[in-house]
């Protein structure tokens, strides 16, 4: 990733990141070691970097960091040129450092942010604010710009120093504090601009106004047009629907929707709805083009929001291949992603590859395929190349070697006669390579008889009309390479001697050229063998060629015999392995016979190696072995060439250019967790074999690192309890379990303690000899094998450590333990002591009855269990803990309580007035706990219904009051304790009779009521001030008999049947409803009531006002 740029220093008063070397006291919480500053200030156009650090010493897995904006906008989907992320890890301190860098900040980057870190079951978050301020304009020190006269551009025009010249003529005045003219102009009214410019000597008013316009930030005006504005931002996944909603004051209001300042027209994609006061813009099937700023506009009022379209994670479906090329060769890294049009970032090592910065790279997109192309690879391009998407990562290695020239076809030795043509031909791997021909070390120059040609990869030397002086060693040397190809030209000179008439036949074999010895000829498979044998004899002998017992008579075809004068030619076209064997030439004439035996040896490229397989793998390497070829081609093997590729890829990468002699090889620089395949070529002096069968796929996986913090948790006479933590580095192979081993101190033979892998991070090793010193070690195991062992620093002596017995009685059991009848009792009493103590329970000094109480003892606690408590379970329980002659005791007082019985001897002791006095005695059975009170109830002897008089009465007596005269009462009392009221109540033996007293009723004299009444308003009208357009009502109330007639008047004018006014009279309450009054409805309203006895009226004043905009006020 690109290098980090430090954040802009926040303003004074804001929190800032501490500088290097400062001592800062930071309150740490959760997983964060260092949190981002709460408030970060940045200047528009500058870069800002936010840093968070996480301590992973207590974490089993690598933590995951998320950067969020607002409530839930994941900034990981926005990674690119504007927002970049970086993660580093310090192995020494085990601290992860996460950085988020915002490039060239804009006003839209302001807002609340949050970083969340999660690691398995742990989570922590930190919030912070970023505020982006506008960049400051030119400094006041640049005073020359204030004196420019510019008619066209701001930077055009000449400088006018007239104001300075005038000022020089004046007397020197006292120095005044500097005043920022531009701040003064920004806060001044436009009508004062000319005055300020004249005062401070600014003559270029037009340039001043242009600069001032750029400096002023137009603040949006807010009004009451919107009841609820758009949210500050919205986030939606690509392809989903999103709704932008706001509420307006006027339901009839028409609004406009803008996208990046351009008005949006209704379409199938954009739907605009108006439902009452709610205005909604619906965007269907959101795309990346919808990631923009939106506005809802009514008149001069606007509300803004920003829509972020979140792309789904783009995964890489086809991984990048490794390349092994030579200098100048074209390299094309290719990947496939899950989505078309996805954004892919290419990196060389940690540097991002940008097309506009480096012209040697070319990036190509074709649907889901993405390619990075290097037209001509150089040695400086060696390294690791990465491809990143927002949901995946792949990498491939590029290795570049210097060009090595290969000889594809060697020069063959020639034996020619005089006047024949000699042709030397060779083939090299590079068709652009030129070279020179040499004879016996001297350069061969072209003549009319000697010609040299270069066509493609082939180089030819043609010698016409061969002469004896042409014989010698010929060599071809390519230009620029330390390589030479040699062959020998043999001149066959025919000598004519005088031969008698009867001359026995004679075979003259040439022992030079392909003849290794006098009877062995070596031929490369596929090449042509032509053997010219000179034969002498008179008369001309008969020549017979044979292979073994088979006579060769064919004069045409691949294997043939050609006869010439004094020569017999044996030809094999395209030699094959089957042509190898003993060949015999026999010549006969009347004078005799001659024979010669030749062995033709066919050499070829070897067979491919056998059984290529992977023996072991590491984090980025694998050990490969193979068997030698079945047939070595008839020539000793020089070695092997290896290639590898990723499974599923068709691109093979060479692992070595120089021949490798051994049959085992360790392939390195592979990617952990990726499947690879490998093949091998065998090489001899003839050439390279066909590739071997591809090995079975294998994956480089490293064993984990050693477990950490191995410690002894407990030791007894035969066991040892070990504990440890998982390895720091687990890798792609995961973790299958642990193997625990031990050995006696001084021995080297380790014994495995667990037959199966232990998945937990603790184990009890059993069956250890008492008193021995034992070493322990723990090994982590995964698919790649065993990790390095974790060893204890010193041996452990297997002997129980005597520890004094100690009962740790829980706090709630140190006082009386009270439970109700029928409840379940489960008491756990922890204790300590070594060796295992003997725990014994007693109740009230006697051994406990196992039929009543269940006891379970363990190494660390004792449990007393009662399935269903009864009253007889109450008592003092004592736990005795013994180790040899040491002991400890603890007592528990257990009380089982039940509901009490009813009180005794309830009776009414006294009755007076409307009161009755009651007394009783406490119950015989108090339920095994203190009586907390009594509940007293009474019942009338007529209805016999019980009513509560007192609850929770603590005394054994009470007084029942407010009894009804003439009634007879009986009483009952319930006892109450911790379990509640008693099942039965005690009823009083006697009753309380409330006797009646004689009463005399005095009747009041009857007085005739006068019904007729003059109208009288009991509630007058009230002056009111209402808002125009909102219905209102005025009310009053009147009494009178006969029922008065009601008349409503406005400004002394009877309203009559005007439909705008609705008059109501309900039981004397008079109401005048005025529908949507206007300013003309203001005035004095009168309500008059009239009947035969008189009249009455009330008056009120109604004011109607028009609603005004608070901003305009």
N, C-alpha and C positions, 0 to 999 in steps of 0.2 A: 504493500500500500504506500501511497505517497507519504513523505516525511511530515511530521506534525508541525503545525504553525502555532505559536503561543497565542492565547486568547488576549483580546484587548483589555487593558487594565480598566476595571470599573471605576466609576466616579467615587469621590470621597463620600463616605457614609454608607457605601454598599459593601457587602461582603465580597472578598476576593480570594483567589487561590493563593496559598502561601508561596513565597519565592523560595528558591533553592537555598538551603542553609539556614532559613529562619526557624526559630523554635516557636511552634504554634501549639497551643493547648486546644485539642479538638475532642469533643465528647463523642466517643465511638459507640454505636449501637448496632446490633444485628450482625450482618455479614460485611458491611462496609468498613474499610479501614480509612478511606478518605472519600468524602461525599462532594458533589459539586456545590459551589457557592450558592446560597439562597437567592441572591440577586446578581445577575451578570449584565453589565452594560456594554454595548457594542456600537460602533460607528458604522453607518450605512456604507456598504462597499468594501469593508474590511472583513477579514476572516476571524472566526472565534472558535476556540477549542474548549470543550468541556471534558473533564477528566474525573473518573471514578475508579477507586481501587478496592479489591475484594480479597480477603484473606482466605485461603483454601486449606489451611492446615487441619481444620476440623471437618472438612468435607470429603465424602467418599467419592464423589464424582465431580467432573468439571462444571463450574457454574455457568448458567446461561444469562446473558444480559439483553434486556430490551430497552430501547429508547422510545418514549411516547411523547406526543404533543397533545395537549388538551386532555380529554378523558380517556380516549382509547385509540388514537391515531398512531399506528405503529410506523415509526420512521424507517424501519428496516426496508420497507417497500420503496422508499424514496432514495435509496442509496444510489449515488451517481456523482455528477460533477458538482452539484450544489451541496449535498450532504454526504460525508464520507465517514467510515467507521474503521477503527483500528483496535486490535487486541494484542497484548504482549504478556509474556509470563516470565517471571523471575524464579529460576529453580532454587536459588539460595534462600530467598525469603518466602517462596511459595505464595507470591502475591500476583494476582491478575490485574493488569491495568487496562481499562477500557476508555477509549477516546471517541468522542463525536465531534467532527469538524464541520462547521457551516461555512461554505465558501461564499465570499462577497455577499454579506448579509443585506437583506432588504427589510422594508417595514413589515412585510408579512411574516417575518420570522419572529416577531415579538409575541410573547404569550407565555403560558405556563407549560412546563415540561416535567417529565417524570422518568426516572431510570429505575427499572425493576431488575433484580437479580434473583434467580431461583436455582436451587441445587437440591434435587430430590424432594425432601419434605420440608426444606427451609426456604424462606422467602424474605426479602427485604426491599424497600423502595425509598427513594429520595426525590423530593420535588424541588424545583428551582424555576426562577423567572428570568427570561431574557428580554431586555428592552433595547430596541434599536433606535438610535438617535440620528437625525439628519446630519450630514457632513457639514462642518463649519466652512463658511465662505472665506475668501481671501482675508489674510490677517490685516489688521489696521496698519501694520508697519509698511505694507505695500502702498505707500501714499501716492506714488506716481500714477497709479491707475485712477485715482480720484480726480486727476487733472487732465485726463485725456478727453479731447473733443472727438467723439466718434459718431458719425452720421449713419454709417452702414453697420459694420460689425462692432462688437464690443472692444476688440483689440485694435481697431483701426484708428487713424487720426494722429495728430501731433500733440505733443505735451504743451500745456499752457501754464507758464510759471508767473503769470501776471499777478496773481494773488500773493505769491511769495515776494515778488519785487516790491509791491506796495507795502507789504508788511515790513520789508527791510528799511523803509524810509521812516518808520515810526520809531519812537523812543522805546528803549528796552523796558518791558514791564515785568512784573513779578511772575514767577513760574506758577502756573495753575495745574491742578491735577488733570491728567489726561482724560478726555471724554471720548467714548466710542460713538462716533457720529452715526454709524449704521444702526446701532441699538437705539439711538435717539430717533432716527428716521422711522424705524420699524414700529415704535410705539406712538409716533405722532400722527395727527390727522393729515390727510393729503393736502388740505389748504395751507398747512404750515411748512410744506416741503421747500418752497421757494425761499422762505424766510431763513430756514436752517441752512440751506445751501449758500445763501448770501453771507450769513454769519460766519460760516466755517470755510469760505473761499472755494466752494465747488462751483466751477463754471460750466461743466458739461452736464447739463440737467438731463438730457436724453439718456446718456450712459448711466447716470445715477438712477433714473427710474427703471431701466432695464435690470440693473444689478439688484435693486431693491425688490423687484418683482420675483426674481429667482430666490431671494432670501426669505421672502414671506411664505409661510406655510399656511395654506388655506385650511381652516378647520371646518369640518362639516357642521352645518346648522341643524339643530334638532327642534322639532315641533311636536305638537300633540296629534299628528296625523296617524301615528301608529300606537296602538295599545300594547302590542307585543311585537318586538322586532325579531329579525332572523337571528339564529344562533351565530356565534362568532365563526364557527367552521363546521363542516359536515364531512363525513368520511363514508365511502361506499366501495364495495368490492366491484371489480370490473365485471360488466355484464348484468349487474343488479339494478333495481329501480330505487330512486331516491326522491324524497319529497321535501321541498323547501316551503315552510309555512310561516306566515306572519298574520297579525290581526290589525285591522284598521279601525278608526273611530266611526267613520260613516259607512254603512253597509252599501250605499250606492256609489262609493268611490271607485274610480277606474284607475288601475295602476299599470305601470310598464315594468317589464323584466329585462335586465341588461346582462350580457355576458361579456366580460372584458371591455365594457363600455359600448358594445354594440347591442342594439335592440334585438330581442328574440321574437321570432314570428311563430305563431302556433303551427305545429306539425305533428306527425305521428310520433316523433321523438320527444318534443316539448309540448306538454299539455298544461294549460293555465285554467285554474278553476277559481270561482268566487262563490262561497257558501256563507251567506250572512256577512259577518265581519272578517271571516277567514279568507285569506288569499293564498293559493297553493300553486307552486310550479313543480310539475312532475317530470323527471328526466328518466326515460325508460332505456334500459340496456346501456348503462354508462360505459363509456370508453375513455381512453387516456386523453382524447381531445376535450372531454368534459371537465377535466381538471383545470379549473379557472376560478376567477372572482366573479360573483354574481351580485346584482343590485335590484332592489325593488324600489321603484321611483313613483312618487306622487307629487306633482308640482315641483317645488324646490326641496322637498324632503326626501331623504333616501335612507335605506338601511342596507348594510353590506354584509356579505358572508363569503366564505371561501370553501370550495368543494375539492376534496382530495379523493382521487380515484385510486384505490389500492389494487395493485396487480396481484393475481394469485401467484404463489411461489412457483417459479420456473425451475424445473428440475432438468438435469442433464441425462438424457437417455442413452447417448453413445459417448463413451469416454474418449479422451485424447490418447493418441498413440505416441510411443517413443520413436525417435528418428536417429539413425546412424548413417551419416552421409559424408561425402568428400567435399572438399572446397569447390565452390562454384555450382553445386547441385541445387536444384529447386526443392524447397521444403514447404509442405502444405499441412498445417495442423487443422484437423477437422473434428467438429463435435456436432451432436444433434441435441436439441432441447425439446421440451414438451409443448411449447407454445410458439406459434408463428409470430414474428415481429417482436420477439423478446429482446431485451437489452442485455448484451453480453460484454463484459469488461475483460480485456486481455492484459496480462502482466508478464513481463520478463523479470524473473526473480521477484523483487518487491517493487518494481517500477512499472507504472501503468503505461501501456503502449497506446499512444495517441497518433492517429493517422496524419494529422496536420503537423506534428512535430518531427516525425521520422518517416522519410519517404521510402526507406527500404522495406517497410512493412506494408502489406495490402490486406484489407479486411473485406471479406465477401460474404453476402447473405443470400441463401436460396431456400426460401420457406423456413423449415426448421433447422436447416444446416447452416452452420457458421464456420468460416474458414479464416485462418491467419496464414498469410503466404509470405515467404521469403524467396525472392527470385534467385538470388545467388548467396548461398551460405558461406560464411567466413569463420575463421577460428574464433573471432570475438563474439560470435553468436552462440557459443557453447553455454549451456545452462538449462535451468528449469523454466518452462513456460506454463502459465496458469490461465484458466478461463473461469470467470466467476459469473454466476447469475444470483438473483435474489433468493434462490432456493437450492443452489448446488455449487459444486466446485470440482474441477478436475485438473490434472496437470500431466505434462509430458516432458520427457527429457530429450534434448537435442545434443548429439555428439557429432562433431565435425572433425574429420581426419584429413591430413594432407593427401593429395592425389597420389595413388600408386598405380603404376603402369603394369598391366598384366599381359603376358604373352599368351595369346590364344592359340597360335599355331607356330611351331618352331620351324627352323630351316633344316631341310634334310640334306644329308651328304649326297653328292652326285658323282657318278662315274660315266664319263662320256668319251667318245672317240673324236678324232680330228674331223673338222668340218661340221660336227653336230652343234646343236644349240643347248646351252646350259641356262636353266631357269631357277633362280633362288627366290622363294616366296615365304613371307612371314606375315602374321596377323597379330596386332596389338589391340588393347581394349579401348584406346582413345583415338578416334578418327582424325583429331586435330593435331596429333603429335607428328612432327617431322623427324628426319634422321639422316645419317650418313652411312655409306658403305666403305669398308676398309678391306684391303687385301694384304695379308701379312703385315698389318700395322700401318700401311700407307693408304691414304684416302683414294678411292676409286673415282675417277673423273669420267663423265660421259664422253663417248666418241661415237663414230659411225657404227662401230661394231658392238659397243657396250652402251646399254640404255637402262635408265632407272626410272621407275614410275611409282606414284603414290595415289592410290584410289581408295578413298574411305579408310578403313582400318588396315588395308593390305599395302605392303611395300614389296616391290619386285625389282630384281636385278637380272637383266637378260644379256647373255653373252652369245653373240652369233659367231659361227665359223670358229669354233674353239681351237686354240693353238696350244702347243705344249707349254708355253710360258704362262698360260692362264691358270695352270694348276696351282693350288695353294689353299690357305685358310681364309675364308671370307667372313666378315663380321659386320652386323648391322647394329649401330649405336643410336638410340633415340635421343633427340636433343632435350637437354634438361634433366635427364634421368641417369642414374648410375646403374645402367643395365646394358648388356650386350648379348647379341644372338649370333652364334657362330656355326659354320658348317664347312665342310671340306670338299673341294673340287678335285677329283681324281681324273687324270688324263690317261686314256687307254691307248697305248701305242701298239700298232700291229706291225710286227716285223716279219718280213718274208725271207725265209731261209731255204736253202737248197735241201730238199727232202728226197731221200731215195724212194724208189718205187714202192718198196714194201716197208712201211713205217708203222709200228704198232700205235694204236690210239693213246692219246694222252690228254688228261684233264688239267687245265691250268686255272686254279682258283685264285682270285684276288683276295688277299687276307686283310685289306684295308677297308675303310668305310664302315658299313653296318656289321662287318664281321668282327665279333668280339674276340673270338678265337678261331682256330682253323676249321672248326665244325659247328659253331654256334652263330646264328644271326638273330638279332633282336629287332622286332617290328612293333611299332605302336598300333594298337587296334584302330581300325578305320583308315589307316594309311595304306599306300600301295607299295608292294614289294616287287621289285624287278631285279632278278639275278641273272646277269650275263656271264656265262661260263665259256671261256675259250677252249676249243677242242682242236687238237692236231692229230693227224694220222693219214696214211696213204694206203689204200684208197680211203675216201671219206667215211668215217665211222658212222654207225647207227647209234642214235642217242635215245635212251629210255629213262624217263623220270617216274619215280614211284614214291608213295607215302606208305610206309610200312610194307604190306604185301599188296597194296592196291596200286596198279599202274595208272599213271596219268597220261591220257591220250588226247584229251580235249585241246583243240587249238583256238577255241572261242569260249567266252564266258568269264566268270569271275576268277576261276582257277584254270590256267591254261599254260601251254608250252608253245613257244615261237622258235622257229628254226631259221637261222641265217647262215651265211657262208662263214665257216670256221667259228660260229657262235651258236650256243643253245641258250635261249632265254626262258626262264621260269618266272611267271607273273602271277601275283595274288592281288586282286583288286579289292580294296576295303577289307583289310585283314580282320578276322574274327578270332575269338578265343578257340574255336574248334579247329582252326588251321594250325594250331601249335602241334609239333611232333617232329619225328625223324624223316627226313627226305633223302632219297638215294638217286644218284645219277650214274647210269651205266652206259659206257660207250664200247662198241665192239666193231671190228673189221677182220678180215682174214688174217691179219698179222697178229691179232691179239685182242685183249680186253682190258678196260680200266674202270675202276669204280671210285666214287667219292660219296661220303655220307655227311649230311648237313642236319643240324638241329635248328629249326625255326622256333624262336620263342616269341610269343605274342604278349605284349604288356599293354595294360589298360588302366583306366581310372579304377579305383577300388570300389567295392560294394559299399552301400551306406552302413554306418554303424548300427548296432542292434541294441534293443532294450534301454532306450533313453528314459531315465526315471529320476525323480527327485528324492534324495535321501533325507534331507532335513531343511528347514527354513529358519530364517531369522527375521528381524524387524524389517530389513530392506535387502535381504540376500537369500539365496537358496543354493544348496550343495547338490550338484548333478553328477551322475555317473552313467556310463554306457559301456557296452561291450565292443571289442574291435570288430571290424568287418569280417564276414566269412571269407571273402576273397580280397586279397590286398592288391589285385591288379597285376601281379607278377613283379611288382617293384616294392621296395621297402616303404612303409608308411612314414611320411614326414610329420604328420600330426593331424589336427582337427580344427575346424572352424565352427563356431556356435552362433545361433540366432535365437531370438526370443520374440514373442508378441503377446499382447493382451488378449485374453479369450474373447472371441467374437469379432476381433479385428482381423483384417487381411494384411496388415502391414508388419513385415518382419524386420527386426532391428539386429544388425550385426553386433556381436559382443567382442569380437577380436578381429584384427586385420592380420596380425602375425600368427603363424601356425602355432597351435598349442599342442604339446606332445603328450600330455597325460590323458588318461580316460576319466578323470574326475575334474570338476570345475566348479568354482564358487561364483555364481552370478551375483553382482552387486547393483546398487543404485536402483532398486525397485521400490514400488509404492506399496506400503503395507495395506492389506485388506483387498488388493486387486488380484484377480485370477490371471495367471500367466501360463503360456505353453512354450516349449522349447524343442529345437531340433538341432542335429549335428551333421556336419559334412566331414568326410575323410579325405585327406590330401596325400598323394604320392608324387613322384617326379613327373608323372604323366599329366596329372590334373586333379580335379576335385570331383568327388562322387556325387551321386544324387542325394538329396536330403534324407535323413532318417525319418522313420515314423514319428509323428509328433508325440511328445511325452504327455502323460496324463496331466490335466490342469492342476496347478498348485498355487497356493496363496502365501506370499511372504507374511508371516505372523511371528512376532517375537514373544517369548515368554514374558510374564510380568516381572516387575522389579520385586525385590525381596519384601516380605511382610515387615511392618514397622512396629516399634514399641512392644516387642515381645517381653513379657514379664510373668512372674510367678504370682498367682493369686492365692493359692493355698497349698499346704503340704500336710500329708498324714503319714502314718507308718507304711502305707503301701501305694499311695496315690500322690499325684502332683497335678494341680490345676493350673493351666497356662492360659493366658489371654494375649491378644495381639490386635493390631489394626490391619486393614486391607492395604495392599501395595499402593504406592503413590502412582505408579504408571501401570495401567492394565492393558491398554492397546486394543486393537481391533479383535483380538482373539478372545476377549472376555476373561472371565475367571470361573473355572469349574469347581475349585475347592482347594483344600489344604492337606498336606501330608505332614504328620508329626513324627519325628524320629528322636531316638535317644541312644546314648551309649555311656558306658561307665567311664569315669575319668581316667585317662591314660590309654584307653582302647581306641581303635580306629574303625571298628565295625559298628555301623549304625543300624538300629533295629526300628522297623516301622511300627508305630503304636496303633495306628488306625487301619483296619482292613479296607474300608471304603473312604472315599474323599470326605473330609469334614467341611461342610458348607458354612458353619458358624465360625465366629472369630474367638473361639474358646474351646478348650478340650480338657478332659480329665484323663490323664495317663494312669492306668491301673496296673496292678501286679508288679510293683517295683520292690526291689529288695530293701529291707530295713537297714538304715545306717550307711548305705552306699552313697558315694558322690556321683551324681548323674549329670551329664551334659544333655541339653535339649536343643533342638532346632526345628524350625517350621519352614516348609517349602510351599509356595503357591504353584498350582498346576492349571494349565489351560491347554488348548488344542495344540499349541506349539511346544509343550513340554513343561519341564520344571524350571522354576525361577531360581536365582541364587538363594541360598538358605539364610534365614534370620537366626542368629545364634545368641544364646544368653552369654553375658559377659563373664560368668563364673559358674562352676558346677553347683548343683543343688543337693544338699544332704537330705536324704529321705528319712525323716524322723518327725514324729508328731511333736508339735510345740505345745507344752503344757500351759494352759491358760485358765486362770481362776474362774470358777463358775459365777456368772452374774445374770440375774433376772432383770430384764428391762420392762418393768411393769408400765403399761400405757397410762397416761395421765387420767383418763376417765374411769379407770378401775381402782384408783387410789382412794376413792370415797365409796359410799354405798352404791352398789349397782342395782337399780330398781327396774323390774320388768313386770308386765302384766301376765296374769294367768292365760295360758294358751299360746303365748308368743314363743318364737324360736330363739334360742340363746346360742351364740357362737363366739367364744372368747379365744383370741389368739394371743399367747404370751410369748414374746420373743426372748431369747436368752443367748448367751455366748459362753464358750468354754471349750477347751481341747484337752484330751480327746473327748469324744462325744459324751456329754453328761447323761446321767440317769435321772429322769424326771418322774416324781411320784406325787400324787394328789391325795389330800386328806380333807374330810369334811367334819368340822367340829371336833378335830383331834382324832378321828377314826378314819381308817382307809376308805376310800370312796367306793360306793356300790356300783359296779360296772353295768348292772341292769337298769339303773336310773340315769346315769350320766355316761356319755361316751368320751373317751380320751384318745387323742392321736398325738404321738411324739415324733419329731424329726430332729435333724442335726441342729437346727437353729431356732425351733419354736415348739410350743406345746399347745394343743387346741382342746378346749373343753366345750362339748356340744350337748345341748339338751333340745330334743326335737319339739317337745311341747311342755312348757313350764307349768309346774303345779306348786301349790302352797308348800308342800313338804320339801321342795327343792331349796327353800330359803335356808341360809346358814352361812358360816364362815368357811371358805375354801382356802386351803393352804397348798402351795406348790413348793416342793422341796427338790433342789437341784444338787446332785452329788457327783463329784469326780474324786475317786479314791477316798481320801480322808478330808476332802474339802467340800463344803456345801454352802448353799444360799437358799433363803426362804422368802416367800412373798405371800401375803394374805389378801383375799378378796371377799368382801361382805356382799352376799347376794340376797336380795329381798324380792320375793314374788308377791305381788299385791293383787287384791281382788276387790269387787264392790262390797260395801259394808252392808250390815243388816239394818232393819228399821229401828228408829228410836224407841225408848221404853216409857210407859206410863204417861201418855199424852192426855192432858185434861185442861178444861177451861176453868181457870181459877177465879175470875171476876168479870162481871159485865156491868158497864155503866155508859149511859148515853148511847152513842153509836159505836162503842168500843168494846173489845173483849180481850182479856189477858189470858195467854196460853203458857203452859209449862210442860216440860218433858225431861227425860233422862237420856244420856248417850246410849248408843246401841251396844249390845253385848259383843258383837263381832264387828271390829273396825276395819276388816279387810287387810289386816297386816300393815296398815299405815295410818297416819294421823287423819282424824276427821277434820275436813277443811270447812264444813258449814252444813246448813240445813235449808231445805226448800219447804215453805209453808203454803198450803192451799186451803181455800174455803169453798163450801158448796151450800146453796140455798136448799132447804128441805123440800121446797116445792118443785124446783127444776132439777135438782141433784146434779147440776153441772159444776165442774171444778174450775176454779180460777186461782191463779197464783197471787199470793199476797206478798211474800218476800222470797228472794233468792240469795244464796250464799250467806245466810244468817249464821253468825258464828256462835252466838249464845244459845243455851238450851231454854230460852223463853223469848216471847215477843208479844206485841200488842197489835191486834187486828183492828183497824179503824175504818171509818167511812162505811159502816154497815148500814143497811137499809132498815128503816124503822118498820116494825111489824113483821119482819121475817125472822125465821129460825135458822141458825147456821150450825153446821158441823165442820170440823177441821181435820186435816191430815198433814203429816210431816215426813219428808224423805231425808235420809242421811246422805252425805256427799263426802267423797275422798278423791284421791288421785285418779281412780278408775271411773269416777262418775257417780251418779245417783244410785241409791240402793234399789234393788229389784222391787221391793215391796215398801209400802208406806204404813205408818202407824196412824190409825184413825182415833180421834178423841172419844173418850168414853161418854162424855156429856155434851150438850149442845149449848149454844148461846142464843137467847131469845131477846130481840130488840123490841120492847113494848112501845105501843102508840101512846102519844099524849093528846089531850083534848085541845082542838083548835077552833077559833071563832072567825068566820069569814065576814068581813065588813064590805058591803057593796057600795060603790060610788054612785052618786045620783046621775041619772041619765040626762045628757045635754044634747039638744038638737044641733046637728051640724049644718052650717050654712054652705051650700054647694056652689051657688053662683059666685063668680069671681071676675073682676076686671082684668083684661089681658095684661100680663106682666112678664117681661123678659127676664128669665132667671140666669141666662148666660149671654152676654153681649157679643156682638161681632168684634173681631180683632183685626187691626190694620195688618196688611200683608204686602210683601214685596216678592214678586215672582219673576221667572225667566220667560221671556217670550218663546212661544212654541210648545210649552209644556203645560198640560191641562192642570187646573187648580180648582179648589173649592173653598167656600167660606161658610161657616156654620154658626148657629146660635140656638137657644132653646127658649120656649115660651109656655106659660100656663094661663088658663082662663076658661070660664064656663059661662054661658054656652061656648062651644068650640069657636075660637075666633077665625076670621078670614085673614089669610096671609097675602101681603102685597110686597113684591120686590121692585126696587127702583134704582136706577143709575143716574146720578146727577139730577135727582128729583123727577126723572122720567121713568114711567112704568115700563118694565121690560116686556111684558105681554107674552106672546107665544113665539119669541125668537128661538129657533132651533139650536142656536149656539149655547143657550143657557138652559140648564136642566134644574128644575126646582123640585125639592122633595120635602115631605113632612111625615116624620115617623114618630108617633107618640110624643109630639111636642118638640122634637129635634128638627130644626129647619136647616136645610143644606141647599146652597146654590153652587152648581157645578158649571165652570166656564171652560169650554173646550178650546185648547191651543190659543190662549189669549195673545193679542198683539198689543202694540203700544197704544193703539186707539181704544183699547178696553180698559185703560187706567182711569181712575176717577173715584168718586164717593158713592158707595153702595148703601142703600137703606132698606131695612126690612121692617114693615109695619103690620101689626096685628090689630084687628078691629072686631068687636062684637057689640051687642046691644047695650052693654054696661059702660063701654068706653074704648079707648085705643092706647097703644103704646108702640114705640119704634126705637130701633137702634141703628147706628151709622158706623161705617168703617171706611178706611181709605186703602185702595188697591193700587200699588205701583208695579208697572211692567217694565223690566229692563232687558236689554239685548246682551247675550253672552259675548264676551270679548276674549281674544287670544292673550294669554299671559305674557308671551314674548313681545307682542306689539304694545302691551301696556308699558 
